Amino acid sequence: MNLGEHIAYDTVMAILSISLIILGIFLFFSCKKKPVESEETLPVKQIALLYPLTVIDIATNGFNHRRIIGKGRLGTVYAGKLENEELVAVKRIHSVLVLSNAGFGFSSVMKWLSLSQHPNVVPIIGFSEAPGERVILMEFVRMANLEFYLHENQDGGSSSLLDWNKRFKIAAGVAKGLQYLHEVVAPNIVHGCVKSSNVLIDVNFCAKISDYGLSFLGGVEKRGLVGYVDDEYWNEGIRGGSVCKENDVYGLGVILLELLSGRGCEGGLLVKWVLPLIKDMRFSEVLDPRLIIPSNMNAIIRLAKVASACVGNPRKCRPCVNHVMNILNDLEMEVCLLSN
């Protein structure tokens, strides 16, 4: 090998060595950045904080009756304001239910439920417990629940705000939230009491499910459940009431019927009244008379059939929430496109 060949060889090797060094540096920094980027893309899950009862007392002005924004089978809900000026919804569990569940791991359940983070689920922010007291802090949703919009304050015209577009959006939103609880959260969460009063509506008419996973507090309390659970629920032993996903789907079906008809559950009378009408294809008799019947009935007919499948079949034949959600999501998009 002559002098020229030596120089050429050395030059090639030098270039190759420099290239390998540059490549190594590039790969090092690229690999170093990836974990940081992947962590930033993951949703941050906040575990519910334990608040002293004194803080809750101050936030609600001593559980002042003027702060009450809702009452239900499990407790009374107050509007509260924390020290950082954050508005929260404060659910104070009824004392009789607190005593009957005194040995239950309330704090563990609250921390587990608070991991639920979804646009169609009301987040649990914190909780408080003391002798005779169990309190849950939730995100403050600045509008009313679905029951109010559909069935209360009818003279005030609130129901007219829910046109067919909004009702399809709400139907899809409830299904999305329920599908998240049933299939995405690990371990899965069964709601136990899916009904229109547990569906909150925000300023953008987005549906948000509340009170999920709290059925353990209700015990054998029937108030607020009748009509939103299937007959099999009441036939399960002396105590009855074992919660399951199929029962949640039944409750979702009842909500769909309420959205279609504008009528309340009426302790199960709604289902008995509407199922024969849907079976006989008498859809115009089902629809809320306060709204104009749309010229294109395809989406409404499909919605009615989905609702019928949810409430008209026994558990083993009932559609899963995934199937219901996919159909309602398609219907929401179809109605939105037709209105534009």
Phi and psi in degrees as a GROMACS rama.xvg file:
@    title "Ramachandran Plot"
@    xaxis  label "Phi"
@    yaxis  label "Psi"
@TYPE xy
-79.7029  179.227  ASN-2
-61.7916  -40.7617  LEU-3
-63.3953  -40.7679  GLY-4
-67.2363  -37.4617  GLU-5
-60.6677  -44.1542  HIS-6
-63.8823  -44.0571  ILE-7
-62.9167  -42.4911  ALA-8
-63.4704  -45.9951  TYR-9
-62.8058  -37.9802  ASP-10
-64.1663  -45.1974  THR-11
-61.0733  -44.618  VAL-12
-64.9943  -37.566  MET-13
-65.2885  -44.2525  ALA-14
-62.5065  -42.3789  ILE-15
-63.2798  -42.0214  LEU-16
-63.8542  -44.1756  SER-17
-62.5142  -40.8068  ILE-18
-62.7035  -41.7644  SER-19
-65.4389  -38.9802  LEU-20
-63.6762  -45.174  ILE-21
-62.6608  -43.0373  ILE-22
-61.7395  -41.4688  LEU-23
-62.9169  -42.3758  GLY-24
-63.8536  -42.17  ILE-25
-61.8042  -46.9376  PHE-26
-64.0833  -37.0219  LEU-27
-60.9095  -48.7923  PHE-28
-72.1311  -32.982  PHE-29
-64.6731  -46.7367  SER-30
-66.7839  -32.0775  CYS-31
-69.3938  -31.7497  LYS-32
-80.773  -28.7057  LYS-33
-57.5761  -46.1125  LYS-34
-59.9342  -36.9295  PRO-35
-64.6394  -43.2296  VAL-36
-66.1096  -40.8399  GLU-37
-68.2238  -34.6223  SER-38
-66.5003  -35.6614  GLU-39
-69.7789  -27.1789  GLU-40
-82.7328  -16.6414  THR-41
-77.6266  141.274  LEU-42
-67.8781  140.019  PRO-43
-85.4025  122.491  VAL-44
-101.787  119.682  LYS-45
-98.0196  121.277  GLN-46
-76.8749  139.213  ILE-47
-56.1407  138.47  ALA-48
-89.6978  146.518  LEU-49
-87.8117  118.924  LEU-50
-105.127  137.928  TYR-51
-62.1311  146.046  PRO-52
-61.9747  -27.9065  LEU-53
-63.1315  -35.9987  THR-54
-66.1364  -41.8833  VAL-55
-66.0023  -38.2293  ILE-56
-62.4347  -42.2903  ASP-57
-68.561  -40.603  ILE-58
-63.4908  -30.2058  ALA-59
-106.363  10.0775  THR-60
55.4751  49.2857  ASN-61
71.1166  35.0171  GLY-62
52.0869  49.2788  PHE-63
-63.3565  135.543  ASN-64
-63.1297  -22.0962  HIS-65
-72.5346  -14.1073  ARG-66
-90.3804  -2.82944  ARG-67
-68.8281  128.023  ILE-68
-119.788  -1.32524  ILE-69
-178.976  151.901  GLY-70
-134.898  141.583  LYS-71
-146.576  -173.62  GLY-72
-67.356  -22.5302  ARG-73
-98.8476  -28.8622  LEU-74
179.143  -172.846  GLY-75
-109.791  137.521  THR-76
-107.072  130.206  VAL-77
-116.519  150.704  TYR-78
-83.2818  125.575  ALA-79
-126.794  157.237  GLY-80
-131.211  119.605  LYS-81
-77.8132  174.21  LEU-82
-61.0853  -29.3352  GLU-83
-85.5165  13.5544  ASN-84
74.2566  7.26628  GLU-85
-74.684  129.415  GLU-86
-80.3412  136.449  LEU-87
-137.896  155.981  VAL-88
-97.1048  125.256  ALA-89
-111.578  112.16  VAL-90
-97.1347  116.896  LYS-91
-99.5564  112.35  ARG-92
-67.9186  139.285  ILE-93
-55.9951  137.384  HIS-94
-59.4532  -35.7029  SER-95
-65.301  -33.7831  VAL-96
-75.2731  -32.2124  LEU-97
-62.7046  -45.3804  VAL-98
-66.0674  -37.3661  LEU-99
-75.2294  -13.5548  SER-100
-120.598  31.0898  ASN-101
-61.0816  -33.9017  ALA-102
-91.6248  4.63658  GLY-103
-82.895  145.921  PHE-104
-75.7154  73.1705  GLY-105
-59.2652  -48.0269  PHE-106
-63.5712  -39.2201  SER-107
-64.15  -41.7689  SER-108
-65.1131  -42.3262  VAL-109
-62.7055  -41.6123  MET-110
-65.3428  -36.694  LYS-111
-68.4559  -47.7642  TRP-112
-64.6919  -30.8736  LEU-113
-70.069  -10.8929  SER-114
-73.6768  -11.8077  LEU-115
-71.3754  116.909  SER-116
-130.956  104.258  GLN-117
-155.569  145.015  HIS-118
-58.9346  -23.248  PRO-119
-106.849  22.1823  ASN-120
-132.651  131.974  VAL-121
-74.4732  119.991  VAL-122
-69.1475  143.331  PRO-123
-93.2786  120.833  ILE-124
-91.236  -39.9086  ILE-125
-166.347  -174.972  GLY-126
-157.445  169.217  PHE-127
-148.878  143.393  SER-128
-143.4  143.055  GLU-129
-155.905  169.397  ALA-130
-53.2567  117.858  PRO-131
79.5801  4.23636  GLY-132
-131.801  134.496  GLU-133
-137.783  123.666  ARG-134
-131.563  139.503  VAL-135
-121.692  130.529  ILE-136
-102.72  127.092  LEU-137
-126.715  163.28  MET-138
-58.5357  139.393  GLU-139
-85.4435  111.367  PHE-140
-91.4466  122.735  VAL-141
-81.3301  10.4516  ARG-142
-125.306  -175.499  MET-143
-88.8042  179.814  ALA-144
-89.3577  170.649  ASN-145
-65.0329  -35.9666  LEU-146
-58.3958  -42.0605  GLU-147
-62.5741  -46.7779  PHE-148
-62.3318  -38.6297  TYR-149
-87.071  -35.6116  LEU-150
-123.366  -19.8051  HIS-151
-109.58  162.619  GLU-152
51.8142  38.3567  ASN-153
-65.6262  -30.7848  GLN-154
-67.2036  -25.2533  ASP-155
-81.143  -6.66016  GLY-156
80.2727  15.873  GLY-157
-64.6476  -32.3396  SER-158
-65.5684  -28.6084  SER-159
-69.0189  -18.4536  SER-160
-67.288  -25.2305  LEU-161
-91.6474  82.524  LEU-162
-74.9816  -178.461  ASP-163
-64.28  -36.095  TRP-164
-59.4809  -47.2828  ASN-165
-67.2834  -35.2089  LYS-166
-68.309  -38.0044  ARG-167
-68.2304  -36.6227  PHE-168
-64.0992  -42.2801  LYS-169
-65.8966  -42.9509  ILE-170
-58.7867  -46.73  ALA-171
-65.5703  -38.1939  ALA-172
-63.9591  -42.9436  GLY-173
-62.3111  -42.6342  VAL-174
-64.7222  -39.0675  ALA-175
-64.7576  -44.4786  LYS-176
-63.0626  -41.2647  GLY-177
-68.5478  -38.5265  LEU-178
-63.9055  -37.3368  GLN-179
-62.3828  -45.2616  TYR-180
-66.1028  -40.027  LEU-181
-75.7546  -37.28  HIS-182
-119.193  -20.9639  GLU-183
-101.3  -48.4924  VAL-184
-63.7526  137.275  VAL-185
-122.164  123.604  ALA-186
-68.4039  157.121  PRO-187
-60.6476  153.607  ASN-188
-115.241  123.953  ILE-189
-94.228  128.743  VAL-190
-65.7624  -57.7726  HIS-191
97.1705  -18.1679  GLY-192
-156.287  68.5625  CYS-193
-81.0955  112.612  VAL-194
-154.061  167.33  LYS-195
-64.5619  -29.7873  SER-196
-73.8484  -15.438  SER-197
-97.6445  13.8012  ASN-198
-114.774  109.552  VAL-199
-92.0224  146.593  LEU-200
-116.045  122.604  ILE-201
-89.1104  -173.742  ASP-202
-65.3981  -20.9986  VAL-203
-97.6251  13.326  ASN-204
57.987  36.4554  PHE-205
-91.6792  130.288  CYS-206
-81.0161  136.261  ALA-207
-132.237  123.289  LYS-208
-80.3175  133.308  ILE-209
-121.276  171.107  SER-210
61.6012  26.4841  ASP-211
-75.756  142.235  TYR-212
73.4587  11.3217  GLY-213
-102.998  9.84662  LEU-214
-63.0373  -22.6506  SER-215
-63.072  -23.4776  PHE-216
-78.1207  -25.1289  LEU-217
-76.8061  -25.6541  GLY-218
59.3706  -130.251  GLY-219
-95.2554  10.5732  VAL-220
-61.2421  119.229  GLU-221
-91.0975  -23.2545  LYS-222
-57.6498  127.108  ARG-223
87.4638  -5.79069  GLY-224
-104.953  -33.3921  LEU-225
-58.1862  126.904  VAL-226
98.4956  -21.8746  GLY-227
-103.825  -0.502479  TYR-228
-125.392  156.355  VAL-229
-79.3316  171.473  ASP-230
-63.521  -31.6246  ASP-231
-63.0622  -26.6929  GLU-232
-59.6087  -40.8842  TYR-233
-83.6942  -9.79323  TRP-234
-98.5441  8.20325  ASN-235
-94.1112  73.3361  GLU-236
80.7923  -175.568  GLY-237
-67.0784  -45.831  ILE-238
-75.8015  -37.0645  ARG-239
65.106  -173.827  GLY-240
74.9107  29.4616  GLY-241
-75.8323  124.56  SER-242
-77.0228  151.556  VAL-243
-157.603  163.837  CYS-244
-62.9707  -37.6615  LYS-245
-61.4555  -34.8601  GLU-246
-70.2476  -35.9139  ASN-247
-60.8188  -40.0965  ASP-248
-64.7607  -36.5797  VAL-249
-60.2613  -47.3792  TYR-250
-59.7486  -38.2811  GLY-251
-61.9271  -41.31  LEU-252
-61.4953  -39.4722  GLY-253
-63.9216  -41.0046  VAL-254
-61.0849  -40.8792  ILE-255
-61.672  -39.8139  LEU-256
-66.1783  -36.0521  LEU-257
-65.9578  -39.9623  GLU-258
-64.7677  -37.5932  LEU-259
-71.395  -45.9794  LEU-260
-95.61  -23.9748  SER-261
77.1515  1.49202  GLY-262
-94.4281  154.578  ARG-263
-77.7123  169.178  GLY-264
-63.7052  -37.0454  CYS-265
54.7467  43.6129  GLU-266
62.4776  26.7011  GLY-267
102.604  -9.32382  GLY-268
-66.4337  -30.4065  LEU-269
-59.6262  -46.6987  LEU-270
-61.6381  -45.0274  VAL-271
-65.0276  -33.1549  LYS-272
-76.3376  -40.5988  TRP-273
-87.0217  -29.7474  VAL-274
-59.3129  -45.9158  LEU-275
-61.1939  -35.7404  PRO-276
-66.0526  -42.269  LEU-277
-66.721  -40.3207  ILE-278
-61.384  -37.0404  LYS-279
-88.6146  7.63886  ASP-280
62.8546  29.4136  MET-281
-95.7049  61.2344  ARG-282
-67.1615  -33.3388  PHE-283
-63.2128  -26.3589  SER-284
-77.8092  -17.8675  GLU-285
-83.6701  -33.1191  VAL-286
-70.5093  149.741  LEU-287
-57.1222  116.547  ASP-288
-67.5836  -11.9079  PRO-289
-80.3345  -9.56007  ARG-290
-113.508  152.717  LEU-291
-73.8472  132.555  ILE-292
-69.4084  123.508  ILE-293
-67.5434  151.174  PRO-294
-67.2993  -34.6535  SER-295
-100.355  110.803  ASN-296
-95.0831  1.06563  MET-297
-57.44  -47.7575  ASN-298
-65.2651  -40.855  ALA-299
-66.4923  -39.5405  ILE-300
-62.6616  -42.606  ILE-301
-66.0678  -38.8607  ARG-302
-62.8945  -41.7644  LEU-303
-63.666  -39.1373  ALA-304
-69.6553  -36.5927  LYS-305
-63.6851  -45.9049  VAL-306
-59.3888  -42.44  ALA-307
-62.587  -39.3547  SER-308
-65.5855  -32.8388  ALA-309
-73.1334  -36.5761  CYS-310
-106.527  -14.4653  VAL-311
-98.9424  -2.07103  GLY-312
-115.214  149.71  ASN-313
-65.7939  166.883  PRO-314
-55.0109  -43.3711  ARG-315
-67.3496  -19.0563  LYS-316
-107.227  2.37238  CYS-317
-78.5702  139.879  ARG-318
-66.4786  150.318  PRO-319
-78.6521  163.786  CYS-320
-66.3219  -29.5064  VAL-321
-58.972  -46.6904  ASN-322
-64.3188  -44.5266  HIS-323
-63.3102  -43.8037  VAL-324
-61.2889  -44.0389  MET-325
-61.1501  -41.9031  ASN-326
-66.2478  -46.9248  ILE-327
-66.3638  -34.115  LEU-328
-64.183  -42.6439  ASN-329
-63.6416  -41.3218  ASP-330
-65.6893  -39.4763  LEU-331
-59.565  -45.865  GLU-332
-67.0037  -38.5105  MET-333
-64.1244  -44.8963  GLU-334
-65.9811  -38.7411  VAL-335
-63.6487  -41.3591  CYS-336
-67.098  -39.0482  LEU-337
-67.7512  -29.2956  LEU-338
-82.058  -14.7085  SER-339
